[in-house]
């Protein structure tokens, strides 16, 4: 029985992918429930053209364009005195670089600025949120407020940008 259980036990990599997918689904529900009724257009799991990367979430609304990466973590996210951001004992430089790059790619594609956000489920974030290296790191429960309320796009702008996304970005495989 023990041998059978060990043989069919998911690997650590598989469990990491499962947790990541769970975080993405939680964020998708938050975005769909809270934003679509306010005139935002929300996309999930889009392929970045010319790369193996994918956007977890892309949000377009009156307060701007947002690329959101979801994480399901435990422990703590903190910024050290040297400015580096850590999730427990892991430096987040590479994670932040990827989210920032994805936002830059979307900004170029849409000819507008796209903000980069890292939405964290589960882990405590120092100070209730961080803004570092061009990426806002926010707890999931504060995601809606992180998008802001300032009107920077008209309804026509939102629709035009959403149409461009539908034409130029495809669902990730």
C-alpha positions as CSV (number, residue, x, y, z in Angstrom):
1,X,0.0,0.0,0.0
2,X,2.8,2.4,0.9
3,X,4.7,1.5,-2.3
4,X,1.5,2.1,-4.4
5,X,0.9,5.5,-2.7
6,X,4.5,6.6,-3.3
7,X,4.5,5.5,-6.9
8,X,1.4,7.6,-7.8
9,X,2.3,10.6,-5.6
10,X,2.7,13.8,-7.6
11,X,6.2,15.2,-7.9
12,X,7.2,18.5,-6.2
13,X,7.2,20.1,-9.7
14,X,3.6,18.8,-10.3
15,X,2.5,20.1,-6.9
16,X,4.0,23.5,-7.7
17,X,2.1,23.6,-11.0
18,X,-1.1,22.7,-9.3
19,X,-0.7,25.5,-6.7
20,X,0.1,28.0,-9.5
21,X,-3.0,27.0,-11.4
22,X,-5.0,27.3,-8.2
23,X,-3.7,30.9,-7.7
24,X,-4.6,31.7,-11.3
25,X,-8.1,30.4,-10.9
26,X,-8.6,32.4,-7.7
27,X,-7.4,35.6,-9.4
28,X,-9.6,34.9,-12.4
29,X,-12.7,34.6,-10.2
30,X,-11.8,37.8,-8.3
31,X,-11.3,39.7,-11.6
32,X,-14.4,38.3,-13.4
33,X,-16.7,38.9,-10.4
34,X,-15.5,42.4,-9.5
35,X,-14.5,44.0,-12.7
36,X,-16.6,43.0,-15.6
37,X,-19.7,44.7,-14.1
38,X,-17.6,47.9,-13.8
39,X,-16.9,48.0,-17.6
40,X,-13.5,46.3,-17.5
41,X,-12.5,43.7,-20.1
42,X,-10.7,40.7,-18.6
43,X,-8.6,38.1,-20.5
44,X,-7.0,35.0,-19.0
45,X,-4.0,32.9,-20.1
46,X,-2.9,34.6,-23.3
47,X,0.2,33.6,-25.2
48,X,2.9,36.2,-25.6
49,X,3.7,36.4,-29.4
50,X,7.2,35.1,-30.3
51,X,7.9,33.5,-26.9
52,X,7.0,30.6,-24.7
53,X,5.6,33.0,-22.0
54,X,2.0,33.5,-21.2
55,X,0.0,36.3,-19.5
56,X,-1.9,34.9,-16.5
57,X,-4.4,37.9,-16.8
58,X,-4.8,41.0,-18.8
59,X,-7.2,43.7,-17.6
60,X,-8.3,46.7,-19.6
61,X,-10.5,49.3,-18.1
62,X,-11.1,53.0,-17.4
63,X,-8.1,53.0,-15.0
64,X,-5.7,51.6,-17.6
65,X,-4.1,48.4,-18.9
66,X,-2.8,45.8,-16.4
67,X,-0.8,42.6,-16.8
68,X,-1.3,40.5,-13.7
69,X,0.7,37.5,-12.7
70,X,-0.8,35.2,-10.0
71,X,1.1,33.4,-7.3
72,X,-0.2,31.0,-4.7
73,X,2.4,31.2,-1.9
74,X,2.8,30.6,1.8
75,X,5.1,32.4,4.1
76,X,6.1,36.0,3.6
77,X,7.1,38.4,0.8
78,X,9.4,41.2,2.0
79,X,11.8,43.7,0.7
80,X,15.3,43.8,2.2
81,X,17.3,46.9,3.1
82,X,19.2,46.4,-0.2
83,X,16.0,46.7,-2.2
84,X,15.8,43.1,-3.2
85,X,12.4,41.4,-2.8
86,X,12.2,37.9,-1.3
87,X,9.5,35.2,-1.0
88,X,10.7,33.4,2.1
89,X,14.4,32.6,1.1
90,X,13.9,33.0,-2.7
91,X,14.9,36.2,-4.4
92,X,12.1,37.5,-6.7
93,X,14.3,39.4,-9.2
94,X,13.6,37.0,-12.0
95,X,9.9,36.8,-11.3
96,X,9.6,40.6,-11.2
97,X,11.7,40.9,-14.4
98,X,9.4,38.5,-16.3
99,X,6.2,40.3,-15.2
100,X,7.7,43.7,-16.1
101,X,8.8,42.3,-19.5
102,X,5.3,40.9,-20.2
103,X,3.8,44.3,-19.4
104,X,6.3,46.0,-21.7
105,X,5.4,43.6,-24.5
106,X,1.7,44.3,-24.1
107,X,2.4,48.0,-23.9
108,X,4.2,47.8,-27.3
109,X,1.5,45.7,-28.8
110,X,-1.3,48.1,-27.7
111,X,0.8,51.3,-28.1
112,X,0.0,52.3,-24.5
113,X,1.4,51.8,-21.1
114,X,0.6,48.6,-19.3
115,X,1.2,48.3,-15.6
116,X,2.7,45.1,-14.1
117,X,1.1,43.5,-11.0
118,X,2.0,40.4,-9.0
119,X,-1.2,39.2,-7.2
120,X,-0.2,37.0,-4.2
121,X,-2.6,34.5,-2.6
122,X,-1.8,33.2,0.8
123,X,1.6,34.7,1.7
124,X,1.8,37.8,3.9
125,X,3.2,40.8,2.0
126,X,5.3,43.3,4.0
127,X,3.5,46.6,4.5
128,X,0.3,45.2,2.9
129,X,1.9,45.6,-0.6
130,X,5.1,46.6,-2.3
131,X,5.9,48.6,-5.4
132,X,9.4,47.8,-6.6
133,X,11.3,47.4,-9.8
134,X,8.3,48.5,-11.8
135,X,6.0,45.9,-10.4
136,X,3.2,46.3,-7.8
137,X,3.1,43.3,-5.5
138,X,-0.4,43.1,-3.9
139,X,-2.3,40.6,-1.7
140,X,-5.2,39.1,-3.6
141,X,-7.8,40.8,-1.4
142,X,-6.4,44.2,-2.4
143,X,-6.2,43.5,-6.1
144,X,-9.2,45.6,-7.1
145,X,-8.0,48.7,-5.2
146,X,-4.5,48.3,-6.8
147,X,-6.1,48.9,-10.2
148,X,-7.1,52.4,-9.0
149,X,-10.1,54.5,-9.8
150,X,-8.7,57.3,-11.9
151,X,-10.2,57.4,-15.4
152,X,-7.3,57.4,-17.9
153,X,-9.2,55.6,-20.7
154,X,-12.5,56.3,-22.3
155,X,-15.1,53.6,-23.0
156,X,-14.1,53.8,-26.7
157,X,-10.4,53.4,-25.8
158,X,-11.2,50.3,-23.7
159,X,-13.2,48.7,-26.5
160,X,-10.5,49.5,-29.1
161,X,-7.8,48.0,-26.9
162,X,-9.9,44.9,-26.2
163,X,-10.6,44.4,-29.9
164,X,-6.8,44.7,-30.6
165,X,-6.1,42.1,-27.9
166,X,-8.7,39.7,-29.4
167,X,-7.2,40.1,-32.9
168,X,-3.5,39.9,-31.9
169,X,-3.2,37.7,-28.8
170,X,-4.2,34.0,-28.7
171,X,-5.1,31.8,-25.8
172,X,-2.0,29.9,-24.4
173,X,-1.8,26.3,-25.4
